Amino acid sequence: METKAMTAFRKTAKTSTSGAKTLGQKYFVSPEIFGEEQEKIFSTQWMLIGHQSQIAGAGDYVVQQVIGESLIAIRDKSGEIRGFYNVCRHRGTRLKEDACGHASAIQCPYHAWTYGLDGKLIGAPHMDDVPGFDKAEYSLHTVNLALWEGFIFVNLAKEPHSLEEWFAPLAGKFSHWNMSILRSAKRIEYDVRANWKLMFENYSECYHCPGVHPMLSKVSPYDSAENDLCEGPFLGGFMSITKGADLTMSGKACGLPVGGTNAADSQRVFYYSIFPNMLLSLHPEYVMVHQLWPQSPERTLIVCDWFFHPDAAGVTDPRYRFNPGDAIEFWDMTNKQDWHVCELSQQGIASRAYQPGPYSSRERIPAAWDREYLRQMA
């Protein structure tokens, strides 16, 4: 039965794309626009860099590039995750070169200045005889870091709004998915020759699915979408999963249910875009997350992780046989189909013949995403 809220949404949604067109060419090809995005969006917003399970123990760390800045997220001895600029306080040398690893301390490879996991300087050879030198004044520079549902976010702004404030509209919405305890089973990186906004717009509609994703369309009807977040920085909703099917290569479940989902949710997959660099896909037995890292107006690095329940591998119930590769292969195929059409879009948009085209009634969420993007740029 359709609720009053859904009925009201259907009535207003009919006009939500009235007159709406795709963004102009400059937003996809202009170096000047790309520079504005770095300053107005990626320098001021909370950016996803990973999940707490990826740095589970004291001394575990990851290094992430954010608009040219190299950042270290590391778990200290008390279990707290901290964020630092990957810059030595002596002569600015890059401290960590690897993308991830483990360290009992953070030591500069140049002159061996050494920092504790809390960022405090604990060793500086031959500096004791320097008049006025005080180790306490040379801790690593911190970066704003906070957690949401187990995911690690950073913000380069000097005084950003709190992550709790930013995610307030989603408070409790995803808690029953138990995302904070999940574990990543696989990471795949994609180097896509297309503007980052095309990936968000593509993710936000299934108008393209019958032609681009024939296998996906068989197990999740393209016209089954019901969106509950329709304006602002958080957008999306669910699509139905055909009864008796699953979003895997075999069509069978590939793991233990990730959370306390209800019966209806066990036949749904939820897709949400979280501005400006997270795509969150919630399946009954796994969660898929994309990080988007713009490299240039025509190039985007996409990092995709598949998360499963930590107890999934030990379950003997044949209904929940742990087979993560079944889902990973399905979505690796689907991802590549999406990235290919995004690259084709990028090529066409660069043409002198390109003009913004009208959005269809099935593209309300991409139109809403464009509105939020333009609001952020203003």
VENFENVEN-V326868 format. One record per backbone hydrogen bond with DSSP energy under -1.0 kcal/mol. NH is the residue of the N-H (numbers start at 1). CO is the residue of the C=O. E is the energy in kcal/mol with one decimal. If there is no record, write none. Layout:
BEGIN
((NH;CO;E) (NH;CO;E))
END
This chain:
BEGIN
((7;3;-2.3) (8;4;-2.7) (9;5;-2.4) (10;6;-2.6) (11;7;-1.9) (12;8;-2.2) (13;9;-3.0) (14;10;-1.1) (15;12;-1.2) (18;15;-1.2) (20;17;-1.9) (22;357;-2.6) (27;24;-1.3) (28;25;-2.1) (29;25;-1.1) (30;26;-1.9) (34;30;-2.2) (35;31;-2.2) (36;32;-2.0) (37;33;-2.4) (38;34;-1.9) (39;35;-1.7) (40;36;-3.4) (41;37;-2.2) (42;37;-2.0) (44;41;-1.2) (45;41;-2.2) (47;154;-3.2) (49;152;-2.9) (50;152;-1.0) (52;150;-3.0) (54;51;-2.0) (55;52;-1.3) (59;75;-3.1) (60;57;-2.3) (61;101;-2.6) (62;73;-2.2) (63;99;-2.9) (64;71;-2.4) (66;69;-3.1) (69;66;-2.4) (71;64;-2.6) (72;84;-3.2) (73;62;-2.6) (74;82;-2.4) (75;60;-2.1) (76;80;-3.2) (79;76;-1.6) (82;74;-3.2) (84;72;-2.7) (85;141;-2.7) (86;70;-2.9) (87;85;-2.3) (88;93;-2.4) (92;88;-1.1) (101;61;-1.9) (103;59;-1.7) (106;115;-3.2) (108;113;-3.2) (112;108;-1.1) (114;123;-2.9) (115;106;-3.2) (116;120;-2.9) (119;116;-2.4) (122;114;-3.0) (123;114;-1.7) (127;124;-1.7) (130;127;-1.6) (133;130;-2.0) (137;134;-1.9) (138;135;-2.2) (140;119;-2.8) (143;83;-1.9) (146;153;-2.2) (148;151;-2.2) (151;148;-2.6) (152;50;-3.0) (153;146;-2.8) (154;47;-2.2) (155;144;-1.8) (166;162;-2.3) (167;163;-2.5) (170;167;-2.0) (171;168;-1.8) (173;170;-2.1) (177;174;-2.0) (178;175;-1.8) (181;178;-1.3) (183;308;-2.6) (185;306;-3.3) (188;304;-2.3) (190;302;-3.0) (192;300;-2.8) (194;192;-1.9) (198;195;-1.2) (200;196;-1.3) (201;197;-2.5) (202;198;-2.3) (203;199;-2.3) (204;200;-1.4) (205;202;-1.2) (209;206;-1.2) (212;208;-2.3) (213;209;-2.7) (217;213;-2.5) (218;214;-1.0) (220;216;-1.6) (224;221;-1.7) (226;238;-2.4) (228;236;-1.6) (229;236;-2.2) (235;273;-2.0) (236;229;-2.5) (237;271;-1.7) (238;226;-2.3) (239;269;-2.3) (241;267;-2.8) (242;219;-2.9) (245;242;-2.3) (248;246;-2.0) (249;326;-1.9) (258;284;-2.0) (260;176;-1.6) (261;259;-1.7) (266;262;-1.2) (267;264;-1.6) (268;265;-1.6) (269;239;-2.5) (270;282;-2.5) (271;237;-3.1) (272;280;-2.8) (273;235;-2.7) (274;278;-3.2) (275;233;-2.6) (278;274;-2.0) (279;290;-2.1) (280;272;-3.2) (281;288;-2.9) (282;270;-2.8) (283;286;-2.5) (287;307;-2.3) (288;281;-2.7) (289;305;-2.5) (290;279;-2.4) (291;303;-2.8) (292;277;-1.9) (293;301;-2.8) (295;299;-2.6) (296;299;-1.8) (299;296;-1.2) (300;192;-2.8) (301;293;-2.5) (302;190;-3.1) (303;291;-2.4) (304;188;-2.8) (305;289;-2.6) (306;186;-1.9) (307;287;-3.3) (308;183;-2.7) (312;309;-1.8) (314;311;-1.0) (315;312;-1.3) (320;317;-1.8) (321;318;-1.1) (323;254;-2.4) (326;323;-1.9) (328;324;-2.5) (329;325;-2.6) (331;327;-2.5) (332;328;-2.5) (333;329;-1.9) (334;330;-2.0) (335;331;-3.4) (336;332;-2.1) (337;333;-1.7) (338;334;-2.2) (339;335;-3.1) (340;336;-1.9) (341;337;-1.8) (342;338;-2.2) (343;339;-2.2) (344;340;-2.0) (345;341;-2.2) (346;342;-2.5) (347;343;-2.1) (348;344;-2.1) (349;345;-3.0) (350;346;-1.5) (351;348;-1.6) (354;351;-1.4) (359;20;-2.4) (363;360;-1.7) (367;363;-1.8) (368;364;-2.2) (369;365;-2.7) (370;366;-2.4) (371;367;-1.8) (372;368;-2.1) (373;369;-2.6) (374;370;-2.6) (375;371;-2.0) (376;372;-2.4) (377;373;-2.2) (378;374;-1.5))
END
